Amino acid sequence: ADVLRADALLARPASGVDSGSALAAAVSALASPPESLTGIEPVTASALSRRARELQRSIAWAAGGMAALSLLLGGAVLGSLMAASVAGRVTEIGLRRAIGATPGDIVLLFVTEGLVLCVAALGLALAAALGLLAVAGPRLPLPVEVGWMAVWVPALVALGTGVLATAAPALHAARIAPAEALRAD
């Protein structure tokens, strides 16, 4: 079977017919064509625009899902790193508590360490993403612009995730009694 492809259908209004009426008649004819023209579907600017919005929405959901999964996995890794750090530094925690550190000081110590790791990972991720966009952007069919919101919102969410991931190990470290910690060595 022969396949015909048309990227555009051009028409000129008959003499004496204004273009708006001719366009409406053409769209109407294509919307409900006679049997000889079945299989022809008009593509209008609004249909293309609607399809582009659907595509953008799908891409946003996919990218958002991947970002959420990355944050969840990153938070889990950071939480387990901090838990291992607490377990390996029980003596240090006990010594700090014995010389006057409060539980809040211990929490602050571990949350700060977790945030330093988080900021380092965030810096590397942003540099990689912006570098990739700088290299690949000119080759994409549409221009890509990265606004401040696209940088700051994910950064703040990542830092919030870092605080949440380090909170439990930091609170566990703060509850270690100095005598128990020094005895464990």
C-alpha positions in Angstrom: 0.0 0.0 0.0 1.2 3.4 -0.9 1.7 5.8 2.0 1.3 9.5 1.4 2.8 12.0 3.8 1.8 15.6 4.0 3.5 18.0 6.4 1.2 20.8 5.5 -1.9 21.5 3.6 -2.0 24.8 1.8 -5.3 26.3 0.6 -6.2 29.7 -0.9 -9.7 31.1 -0.4 -11.9 31.4 -3.4 -12.2 34.9 -4.7 -14.7 36.9 -2.7 -14.3 34.7 0.4 -12.5 36.1 3.4 -9.6 34.0 4.8 -11.3 33.4 8.2 -14.4 31.9 6.6 -12.2 29.8 4.3 -10.1 28.5 7.2 -13.2 27.7 9.2 -14.7 25.8 6.2 -11.4 23.9 5.7 -11.1 22.9 9.4 -14.8 21.9 9.4 -14.3 19.7 6.3 -11.2 18.1 7.7 -12.9 17.6 11.1 -15.7 15.6 9.6 -14.5 14.6 6.2 -16.5 12.7 3.6 -15.9 9.0 3.5 -13.3 9.4 0.7 -11.2 11.5 3.1 -11.3 9.3 6.2 -8.0 9.0 7.9 -7.1 12.6 7.5 -6.8 14.5 10.8 -6.2 18.2 10.9 -3.3 19.4 13.0 -3.9 22.8 14.4 -1.7 25.1 16.4 -3.8 24.4 19.5 -3.5 20.6 19.0 0.3 21.0 18.7 0.4 23.3 21.7 -1.7 20.8 23.7 0.6 18.0 22.7 3.7 20.0 23.7 2.2 20.7 27.1 1.4 17.0 27.6 5.0 16.2 26.6 6.4 18.8 29.0 4.2 17.4 31.8 5.4 13.9 31.2 9.0 15.0 31.2 8.5 17.0 34.4 7.0 14.0 36.1 9.7 11.7 35.0 12.5 14.1 36.0 10.8 14.8 39.3 10.4 11.1 40.0 14.1 10.5 39.3 15.1 13.5 41.4 12.9 12.2 44.3 14.5 8.8 44.0 17.9 10.3 44.0 17.2 12.3 47.1 15.8 9.3 48.8 18.8 7.1 48.0 21.2 10.0 48.8 19.5 10.5 52.1 19.7 6.8 52.9 23.4 6.7 52.1 24.2 9.8 54.1 22.2 8.5 57.1 24.1 5.2 57.0 27.4 7.0 56.7 26.6 9.1 59.7 25.4 6.1 61.7 28.7 4.3 60.9 30.6 7.5 61.9 28.7 7.6 65.2 29.4 3.9 65.9 33.1 4.4 65.1 33.5 7.5 67.3 31.8 6.4 70.5 35.0 7.1 72.5 35.4 10.5 71.0 31.8 11.3 71.8 32.3 10.1 75.4 35.4 12.2 75.8 33.7 15.3 74.4 30.8 14.8 76.8 33.2 14.2 79.7 35.0 17.5 79.1 31.7 19.5 78.9 30.1 19.1 75.5 26.3 19.2 75.8 24.0 16.8 73.8 23.2 19.8 71.6 26.9 20.2 70.8 27.1 16.6 69.7 24.0 16.9 67.6 25.4 20.0 66.0 28.8 18.3 65.3 27.2 15.4 63.4 24.6 17.5 61.6 27.3 19.9 60.5 29.5 17.0 59.2 26.5 15.6 57.3 25.7 19.0 55.8 29.4 19.5 54.7 29.1 16.2 52.8 25.8 17.2 51.4 27.1 20.6 50.2 30.1 18.9 48.6 27.8 16.4 46.8 25.5 19.3 45.8 28.3 21.3 44.4 29.5 18.4 42.3 26.0 17.6 41.1 25.3 21.2 40.1 28.7 21.6 38.3 28.0 18.4 36.4 24.4 19.3 35.5 25.3 22.9 34.4 28.4 21.6 32.5 26.3 19.0 30.7 23.7 21.6 29.8 26.4 24.0 28.6 27.8 21.2 26.3 24.5 19.6 25.2 22.3 22.7 25.2 23.4 24.1 21.8 22.7 20.7 20.2 19.1 20.5 21.6 16.3 21.4 19.3 14.9 24.0 21.8 16.8 26.5 23.8 17.5 25.6 27.4 17.6 28.2 30.1 18.3 27.5 33.7 16.8 30.0 36.1 17.8 30.6 39.7 14.7 28.7 40.9 16.0 25.6 39.1 19.1 25.8 41.1 18.0 27.0 44.5 14.9 24.9 45.1 16.6 21.6 44.5 19.6 22.8 46.6 17.4 23.7 49.5 15.5 20.4 49.2 18.8 18.5 49.1 20.0 20.4 52.2 16.8 19.7 54.0 17.1 16.0 53.1 20.7 16.1 54.5 19.5 17.5 57.8 16.7 14.9 58.0 19.2 12.1 57.1 21.7 13.1 59.8 19.2 13.8 62.5 18.6 10.3 63.8 22.4 9.3 64.0 23.1 12.7 65.6 20.4 12.3 68.2 21.7 8.8 68.9 25.2 10.1 69.4 23.9 12.8 71.8 22.2 10.1 74.0 25.5 8.3 74.6 26.4 8.6 78.2 30.0 9.7 78.8 30.7 6.9 81.2 29.4 4.2 78.9 31.3 5.6 75.9 34.6 5.8 77.8 34.1 2.3 79.2 33.4 0.9 75.7 37.0 1.7 74.6 
